Amino acid sequence: MKVGVIGAGYWGKKHVDEYTQIGADVTVSDLVDENLEICREKYGARPLKNYKEMLSDKAIKAVSICTPNKTHYDVCKQCHSERAKVYKAGLYSAADHVAQGYTTWATPDGRRTGEPIADAASPVQGRDRNGPTAVCLSAVCYDHSKFMDGVCLNVKIHPTALRGEEGIAKLRMMTQAYFKKGGLEIQYNIVDTETMRAAQTDPAAYRDLVVRIAGFSAYFVELGLNNQNDLISRTENMLS
């Protein structure tokens, strides 16, 4: 099968490597000659400077777009599939990030092979250290309007943070500021780690414990163990 890879940086090379390991005939496009030469010499990929030549090749059946955020959307718009003439990018780890982690190698942030990847627009589990405001600002570093799906930001808030009108007002203001900055979807789990661990030990006593996943709610005790642990591993935020 003939496939293409647009962008031959760190992740592009990973895609080229994976394709060649399964015997695919790979064409790779990049603006940097050195990246193209590496892909040609190390993986036997056919190099192209202009990715539009690749997209016009009807023999190529699949394309991986591995370009930076600032160009990803524009490249995606020029692609299509047999099912749709319009192709838009999305952050498709939403609701499937645990399963996708099973087949994803270790990543530079310290995540190990097989562990969950980040949930949509959310931070990698436990990696956010500077509070929910910093998380919100980080999440709007790209234009959400250019992505069709998966821009949901999940934030876990300790219940004590919302005791009293002051805490509720802070959460309201943070949410409004997030939308003003260009965020499109944010949701909260107002639950503490201790409660979720107790629910794992005694599910019958916590049958009504509801959590947010990715655009939908679910009963915590009905989730698989790995999904439960994923929620537990997320940073427990306060509002200061």
FIVEX-962270 format. One record per residue: chain; x, y, z of N, C-alpha, C in turn; residue number from 1. Coordinates in steps of 0.02 Angstrom, whole numbers, plus 50000, padded with zeros to 5 digits. Example, Ala and Ser with C-alpha at 12.3 -4.5 7.8 and 13.67 -1.06 7.14 Angstrom:
REM residues 2
REC;chain;nc1;nc2;nc3;cac1;cac2;cac3;cc1;cc2;cc3;resi
REC;A;50660;49716;50390;50615;49775;50390;50660;49835;50390;1 $
REC;A;50642;49888;50354;50684;49947;50357;50645;50002;50394;2 $
//
This chain:
REM residues 240
REC;chain;nc1;nc2;nc3;cac1;cac2;cac3;cc1;cc2;cc3;resi
REC;A;50042;49941;50000;50000;50000;50000;50044;50062;50000;1 $
REC;A;50024;50112;49961;50061;50174;49959;50030;50225;50008;2 $
REC;A;50072;50255;50050;50049;50304;50098;50094;50365;50095;3 $
REC;A;50069;50420;50123;50108;50481;50124;50114;50509;50195;4 $
REC;A;50167;50545;50208;50177;50580;50271;50196;50652;50255;5 $
REC;A;50157;50699;50279;50171;50770;50269;50200;50797;50333;6 $
REC;A;50262;50819;50330;50298;50842;50389;50344;50787;50414;7 $
REC;A;50409;50800;50413;50458;50748;50432;50499;50768;50492;8 $
REC;A;50467;50803;50539;50500;50819;50602;50500;50758;50647;9 $
REC;A;50499;50770;50713;50503;50714;50760;50447;50663;50749;10 $
REC;A;50384;50688;50750;50328;50642;50743;50320;50616;50672;11 $
REC;A;50338;50656;50623;50334;50633;50554;50380;50573;50543;12 $
REC;A;50440;50576;50569;50486;50520;50563;50459;50457;50597;13 $
REC;A;50424;50468;50654;50393;50411;50688;50342;50377;50643;14 $
REC;A;50302;50418;50608;50251;50390;50563;50284;50353;50505;15 $
REC;A;50337;50383;50477;50373;50350;50422;50400;50283;50445;16 $
REC;A;50430;50282;50504;50458;50220;50531;50404;50166;50539;17 $
REC;A;50347;50185;50568;50293;50136;50578;50267;50109;50512;18 $
REC;A;50258;50154;50464;50233;50131;50398;50281;50083;50365;19 $
REC;A;50346;50098;50368;50394;50054;50335;50398;49986;50370;20 $
REC;A;50386;49985;50435;50388;49922;50472;50332;49875;50451;21 $
REC;A;50277;49902;50427;50222;49859;50403;50225;49849;50328;22 $
REC;A;50279;49872;50297;50289;49858;50226;50257;49907;50178;23 $
REC;A;50236;49966;50203;50205;50015;50159;50256;50051;50116;24 $
REC;A;50234;50073;50059;50275;50114;50013;50263;50187;50032;25 $
REC;A;50313;50220;50062;50303;50285;50093;50332;50342;50051;26 $
REC;A;50292;50393;50042;50314;50456;50014;50311;50508;50069;27 $
REC;A;50363;50548;50077;50365;50596;50131;50380;50666;50103;28 $
REC;A;50347;50716;50132;50356;50785;50110;50376;50829;50169;29 $
REC;A;50425;50872;50157;50447;50919;50209;50484;50976;50175;30 $
REC;A;50485;51034;50207;50521;51091;50180;50595;51090;50194;31 $
REC;A;50615;51047;50242;50685;51043;50263;50720;50985;50227;32 $
REC;A;50770;51000;50188;50805;50948;50149;50835;50895;50194;33 $
REC;A;50861;50915;50251;50893;50867;50297;50844;50814;50321;34 $
REC;A;50783;50836;50336;50732;50788;50358;50714;50738;50304;35 $
REC;A;50709;50763;50242;50693;50719;50186;50749;50669;50174;36 $
REC;A;50811;50692;50180;50868;50648;50169;50871;50592;50221;37 $
REC;A;50856;50610;50284;50855;50559;50337;50802;50506;50322;38 $
REC;A;50743;50528;50301;50689;50481;50286;50706;50437;50226;39 $
REC;A;50741;50465;50179;50760;50426;50119;50813;50374;50137;40 $
REC;A;50865;50396;50173;50921;50351;50188;50903;50298;50241;41 $
REC;A;50866;50320;50293;50853;50275;50349;50793;50229;50337;42 $
REC;A;50743;50255;50301;50681;50216;50294;50664;50199;50222;43 $
REC;A;50701;50226;50174;50687;50212;50104;50626;50248;50078;44 $
REC;A;50606;50303;50111;50547;50340;50089;50564;50384;50029;45 $
REC;A;50514;50395;49986;50524;50438;49927;50513;50510;49949;46 $
REC;A;50563;50555;49940;50557;50624;49964;50523;50670;49914;47 $
REC;A;50484;50717;49940;50452;50769;49899;50454;50835;49937;48 $
REC;A;50470;50889;49904;50468;50954;49937;50397;50983;49939;49 $
REC;A;50359;50969;49887;50291;50997;49882;50239;50944;49898;50 $
REC;A;50205;50951;49954;50157;50900;49976;50097;50896;49929;51 $
REC;A;50084;50948;49890;50027;50947;49844;50036;50894;49790;52 $
REC;A;50097;50880;49773;50111;50825;49725;50088;50759;49754;53 $
REC;A;50100;50751;49819;50079;50690;49853;50003;50683;49853;54 $
REC;A;49968;50738;49867;49895;50736;49871;49863;50722;49803;55 $
REC;A;49898;50739;49749;49872;50727;49682;49885;50657;49657;56 $
REC;A;49925;50618;49695;49941;50549;49676;49884;50503;49698;57 $
REC;A;49843;50480;49653;49786;50438;49670;49805;50369;49696;58 $
REC;A;49868;50350;49686;49890;50285;49711;49902;50285;49786;59 $
REC;A;49910;50345;49815;49920;50350;49887;49852;50346;49922;60 $
REC;A;49846;50298;49966;49781;50283;49996;49771;50314;50065;61 $
REC;A;49824;50336;50097;49819;50365;50164;49875;50416;50173;62 $
REC;A;49860;50468;50212;49910;50520;50224;49910;50538;50299;63 $
REC;A;49969;50540;50328;49977;50565;50396;50001;50637;50392;64 $
REC;A;49966;50683;50426;49985;50753;50427;50019;50767;50494;65 $
REC;A;50084;50778;50491;50124;50785;50552;50159;50853;50554;66 $
REC;A;50122;50904;50537;50150;50972;50535;50132;51009;50600;67 $
REC;A;50165;51065;50615;50150;51104;50675;50079;51132;50673;68 $
REC;A;50055;51155;50732;49988;51182;50738;49972;51236;50686;69 $
REC;A;50020;51280;50674;50007;51338;50632;49994;51320;50559;70 $
REC;A;50015;51261;50538;50004;51240;50468;49958;51180;50461;71 $
REC;A;49945;51146;50517;49907;51083;50515;49837;51093;50484;72 $
REC;A;49803;51144;50506;49734;51156;50483;49733;51168;50407;73 $
REC;A;49777;51211;50382;49777;51227;50311;49793;51167;50268;74 $
REC;A;49838;51124;50292;49854;51063;50254;49794;51016;50254;75 $
REC;A;49762;51009;50311;49704;50964;50316;49648;50985;50268;76 $
REC;A;49638;51050;50260;49584;51075;50216;49593;51053;50144;77 $
REC;A;49654;51038;50125;49668;51019;50056;49663;50943;50044;78 $
REC;A;49647;50907;50097;49640;50835;50092;49566;50815;50087;79 $
REC;A;49554;50754;50067;49487;50727;50065;49491;50651;50068;80 $
REC;A;49436;50620;50079;49433;50547;50079;49378;50524;50032;81 $
REC;A;49370;50459;50026;49317;50432;49984;49248;50446;50013;82 $
REC;A;49245;50460;50078;49181;50471;50111;49163;50545;50118;83 $
REC;A;49213;50589;50112;49198;50660;50122;49246;50703;50082;84 $
REC;A;49220;50756;50054;49262;50803;50017;49294;50855;50062;85 $
REC;A;49267;50862;50122;49295;50909;50170;49330;50870;50226;86 $
REC;A;49393;50886;50238;49432;50851;50289;49456;50902;50339;87 $
REC;A;49435;50895;50402;49455;50942;50454;49488;50904;50512;88 $
REC;A;49536;50937;50542;49573;50906;50596;49532;50906;50660;89 $
REC;A;49548;50860;50704;49517;50857;50770;49565;50826;50820;90 $
REC;A;49552;50837;50884;49594;50807;50936;49559;50744;50959;91 $
REC;A;49570;50690;50923;49526;50632;50930;49547;50584;50985;92 $
REC;A;49585;50607;51033;49596;50566;51092;49537;50571;51140;93 $
REC;A;49490;50616;51126;49432;50626;51169;49393;50560;51177;94 $
REC;A;49383;50540;51238;49344;50480;51257;49379;50415;51238;95 $
REC;A;49435;50419;51201;49469;50358;51180;49543;50360;51201;96 $
REC;A;49561;50408;51243;49631;50418;51259;49661;50360;51299;97 $
REC;A;49621;50325;51338;49647;50268;51376;49663;50211;51329;98 $
REC;A;49616;50196;51284;49628;50142;51236;49685;50159;51188;99 $
REC;A;49690;50221;51166;49744;50241;51121;49811;50235;51156;100 $
REC;A;49812;50246;51221;49875;50239;51258;49903;50169;51257;101 $
REC;A;49860;50119;51250;49884;50050;51249;49934;50037;51193;102 $
REC;A;49925;50072;51137;49967;50060;51079;50013;50118;51062;103 $
REC;A;50022;50164;51110;50065;50222;51100;50129;50214;51140;104 $
REC;A;50185;50223;51106;50250;50218;51139;50257;50271;51194;105 $
REC;A;50308;50263;51235;50324;50312;51286;50337;50380;51255;106 $
REC;A;50320;50433;51290;50327;50501;51264;50375;50542;51308;107 $
REC;A;50403;50596;51280;50455;50633;51315;50434;50664;51381;108 $
REC;A;50369;50670;51394;50347;50701;51457;50351;50654;51517;109 $
REC;A;50374;50592;51506;50379;50545;51561;50325;50491;51560;110 $
REC;A;50277;50498;51516;50225;50447;51509;50255;50382;51482;111 $
REC;A;50236;50326;51511;50264;50262;51492;50221;50228;51438;112 $
REC;A;50252;50182;51402;50216;50145;51350;50154;50111;51380;113 $
REC;A;50098;50119;51346;50036;50087;51369;49993;50128;51414;114 $
REC;A;50021;50181;51444;49982;50224;51488;49938;50271;51446;115 $
REC;A;49883;50297;51476;49839;50342;51438;49875;50403;51411;116 $
REC;A;49854;50426;51353;49879;50490;51327;49833;50545;51354;117 $
REC;A;49848;50607;51336;49807;50663;51359;49736;50657;51332;118 $
REC;A;49689;50679;51372;49618;50677;51354;49600;50741;51316;119 $
REC;A;49594;50736;51250;49574;50793;51209;49619;50853;51222;120 $
REC;A;49589;50910;51242;49629;50971;51253;49655;50976;51324;121 $
REC;A;49648;50924;51363;49667;50925;51433;49742;50911;51441;122 $
REC;A;49770;50931;51498;49841;50915;51512;49850;50840;51520;123 $
REC;A;49911;50818;51507;49927;50749;51523;49918;50739;51599;124 $
REC;A;49892;50682;51617;49871;50669;51686;49926;50686;51737;125 $
REC;A;49912;50734;51781;49957;50751;51834;50016;50795;51815;126 $
REC;A;50020;50816;51752;50078;50856;51730;50067;50931;51742;127 $
REC;A;50005;50951;51751;49991;51022;51763;50006;51039;51836;128 $
REC;A;50048;51090;51847;50072;51105;51914;50056;51176;51938;129 $
REC;A;50029;51218;51894;50021;51288;51910;49949;51312;51916;130 $
REC;A;49904;51265;51928;49835;51284;51941;49791;51287;51879;131 $
REC;A;49725;51292;51889;49678;51289;51833;49681;51348;51786;132 $
REC;A;49700;51408;51811;49705;51466;51767;49760;51455;51715;133 $
REC;A;49817;51428;51737;49872;51413;51692;49852;51360;51641;134 $
REC;A;49812;51312;51663;49787;51260;51617;49744;51292;51562;135 $
REC;A;49700;51336;51582;49655;51368;51534;49695;51410;51483;136 $
REC;A;49744;51447;51507;49784;51488;51462;49825;51445;51414;137 $
REC;A;49850;51390;51439;49888;51344;51396;49843;51313;51342;138 $
REC;A;49781;51298;51361;49736;51264;51315;49714;51308;51257;139 $
REC;A;49720;51374;51263;49699;51419;51209;49758;51445;51169;140 $
REC;A;49814;51408;51170;49873;51429;51132;49863;51417;51057;141 $
REC;A;49809;51384;51038;49794;51373;50967;49722;51393;50954;142 $
REC;A;49704;51401;50892;49637;51424;50873;49589;51365;50873;143 $
REC;A;49546;51361;50923;49499;51305;50929;49449;51302;50870;144 $
REC;A;49434;51359;50841;49383;51360;50788;49405;51321;50726;145 $
REC;A;49469;51306;50721;49493;51270;50662;49489;51195;50669;146 $
REC;A;49466;51172;50727;49464;51100;50739;49392;51078;50749;147 $
REC;A;49375;51022;50719;49305;51001;50717;49283;50966;50781;148 $
REC;A;49329;50934;50816;49308;50891;50871;49366;50886;50921;149 $
REC;A;49349;50867;50982;49399;50851;51031;49432;50910;51065;150 $
REC;A;49401;50969;51063;49432;51027;51096;49407;51035;51168;151 $
REC;A;49380;50983;51196;49355;50986;51264;49412;50987;51315;152 $
REC;A;49408;51033;51361;49457;51037;51416;49424;51011;51479;153 $
REC;A;49452;50959;51508;49427;50930;51571;49470;50954;51629;154 $
REC;A;49439;50980;51681;49475;51004;51740;49443;50974;51802;155 $
REC;A;49485;50945;51845;49460;50917;51908;49468;50968;51963;156 $
REC;A;49413;50983;51998;49412;51032;52051;49394;50998;52117;157 $
REC;A;49432;51011;52169;49415;50983;52235;49351;51015;52260;158 $
REC;A;49304;50975;52287;49240;51003;52309;49245;51060;52358;159 $
REC;A;49296;51060;52400;49302;51113;52450;49315;51181;52418;160 $
REC;A;49338;51181;52355;49352;51244;52321;49287;51282;52305;161 $
REC;A;49231;51246;52306;49168;51277;52287;49121;51284;52346;162 $
REC;A;49148;51281;52405;49107;51293;52464;49100;51368;52473;163 $
REC;A;49040;51392;52467;49029;51464;52475;49025;51500;52409;164 $
REC;A;48997;51559;52411;48985;51598;52350;49050;51621;52317;165 $
REC;A;49103;51632;52358;49166;51655;52329;49196;51604;52281;166 $
REC;A;49196;51542;52302;49223;51490;52259;49183;51482;52195;167 $
REC;A;49117;51484;52200;49074;51478;52142;49086;51537;52094;168 $
REC;A;49093;51596;52122;49106;51656;52080;49173;51650;52044;169 $
REC;A;49223;51624;52078;49289;51615;52046;49285;51567;51988;170 $
REC;A;49249;51512;51997;49242;51463;51943;49204;51493;51884;171 $
REC;A;49152;51531;51899;49113;51564;51847;49157;51613;51807;172 $
REC;A;49196;51653;51841;49239;51702;51807;49293;51668;51766;173 $
REC;A;49321;51614;51792;49372;51577;51755;49343;51547;51691;174 $
REC;A;49283;51521;51697;49250;51492;51638;49235;51545;51586;175 $
REC;A;49209;51602;51608;49194;51656;51561;49257;51682;51527;176 $
REC;A;49312;51687;51565;49375;51710;51537;49401;51660;51485;177 $
REC;A;49392;51596;51499;49414;51544;51452;49380;51552;51385;178 $
REC;A;49314;51563;51386;49277;51572;51323;49297;51637;51288;179 $
REC;A;49310;51689;51325;49331;51752;51295;49399;51745;51261;180 $
REC;A;49441;51701;51287;49507;51689;51258;49505;51643;51197;181 $
REC;A;49446;51617;51181;49440;51575;51122;49427;51501;51136;182 $
REC;A;49423;51482;51199;49406;51413;51215;49335;51397;51195;183 $
REC;A;49323;51336;51173;49256;51318;51149;49218;51271;51195;184 $
REC;A;49254;51232;51236;49219;51185;51279;49262;51170;51341;185 $
REC;A;49232;51177;51399;49266;51159;51461;49216;51126;51507;186 $
REC;A;49238;51076;51543;49194;51041;51590;49234;51022;51652;187 $
REC;A;49197;51012;51706;49229;51002;51771;49206;50938;51804;188 $
REC;A;49253;50906;51838;49236;50853;51885;49247;50880;51955;189 $
REC;A;49192;50891;51990;49196;50918;52059;49194;50858;52106;190 $
REC;A;49250;50826;52111;49255;50765;52152;49327;50756;52173;191 $
REC;A;49337;50729;52233;49406;50720;52257;49429;50648;52248;192 $
REC;A;49494;50640;52248;49525;50575;52237;49503;50525;52290;193 $
REC;A;49498;50547;52352;49478;50502;52406;49410;50471;52393;194 $
REC;A;49362;50510;52368;49295;50484;52354;49298;50431;52299;195 $
REC;A;49337;50444;52247;49340;50397;52192;49374;50332;52213;196 $
REC;A;49425;50337;52255;49457;50276;52279;49409;50236;52324;197 $
REC;A;49369;50271;52363;49320;50237;52404;49268;50202;52361;198 $
REC;A;49250;50233;52305;49202;50202;52259;49230;50140;52227;199 $
REC;A;49295;50138;52216;49326;50077;52189;49322;50020;52240;200 $
REC;A;49330;50037;52303;49329;49987;52357;49259;49962;52371;201 $
REC;A;49210;50008;52369;49141;49990;52385;49094;50020;52333;202 $
REC;A;49091;49990;52273;49049;50019;52219;48976;50027;52237;203 $
REC;A;48949;49981;52276;48878;49984;52293;48860;50047;52331;204 $
REC;A;48906;50073;52370;48893;50133;52411;48899;50197;52370;205 $
REC;A;48925;50191;52308;48936;50251;52268;48906;50244;52198;206 $
REC;A;48849;50210;52195;48818;50198;52130;48795;50262;52096;207 $
REC;A;48784;50315;52134;48760;50378;52105;48816;50428;52092;208 $
REC;A;48879;50408;52097;48935;50453;52084;48943;50462;52008;209 $
REC;A;48929;50523;51985;48932;50539;51914;48994;50581;51899;210 $
REC;A;49028;50563;51844;49087;50600;51822;49080;50619;51749;211 $
REC;A;49116;50672;51730;49118;50693;51660;49175;50656;51625;212 $
REC;A;49163;50634;51563;49214;50599;51525;49238;50644;51468;213 $
REC;A;49203;50646;51414;49223;50690;51358;49159;50711;51322;214 $
REC;A;49126;50761;51350;49064;50783;51321;49003;50745;51345;215 $
REC;A;49014;50697;51389;48957;50659;51416;48973;50639;51488;216 $
REC;A;48921;50620;51524;48929;50598;51593;48921;50523;51598;217 $
REC;A;48951;50494;51651;48945;50422;51662;48949;50408;51737;218 $
REC;A;48920;50352;51757;48927;50330;51826;48997;50303;51836;219 $
REC;A;49031;50329;51886;49101;50310;51897;49110;50235;51905;220 $
REC;A;49065;50203;51943;49074;50132;51959;49062;50087;51898;221 $
REC;A;49033;50115;51845;49021;50075;51785;49078;50080;51735;222 $
REC;A;49126;50123;51749;49185;50129;51706;49233;50071;51719;223 $
REC;A;49274;50055;51668;49326;50005;51678;49379;50031;51726;224 $
REC;A;49418;49987;51754;49467;50006;51805;49518;50056;51778;225 $
REC;A;49540;50046;51716;49590;50092;51688;49561;50162;51678;226 $
REC;A;49498;50165;51659;49466;50231;51652;49456;50265;51720;227 $
REC;A;49440;50225;51770;49434;50253;51838;49501;50280;51862;228 $
REC;A;49554;50241;51852;49620;50263;51873;49644;50325;51835;229 $
REC;A;49621;50330;51773;49639;50389;51733;49610;50453;51765;230 $
REC;A;49547;50449;51787;49516;50507;51820;49551;50522;51886;231 $
REC;A;49568;50470;51923;49601;50480;51987;49669;50512;51979;232 $
REC;A;49704;50496;51926;49772;50520;51916;49776;50593;51895;233 $
REC;A;49720;50624;51878;49721;50693;51857;49731;50741;51916;234 $
REC;A;49760;50798;51903;49775;50846;51955;49711;50872;51988;235 $
REC;A;49713;50874;52054;49656;50898;52094;49668;50973;52107;236 $
REC;A;49628;51016;52077;49639;51088;52079;49600;51123;52134;237 $
REC;A;49628;51177;52158;49593;51224;52201;49587;51290;52164;238 $
REC;A;49546;51335;52190;49537;51401;52160;49563;51454;52207;239 $
REC;A;49615;51488;52187;49645;51537;52232;49631;51608;52208;240 $
//
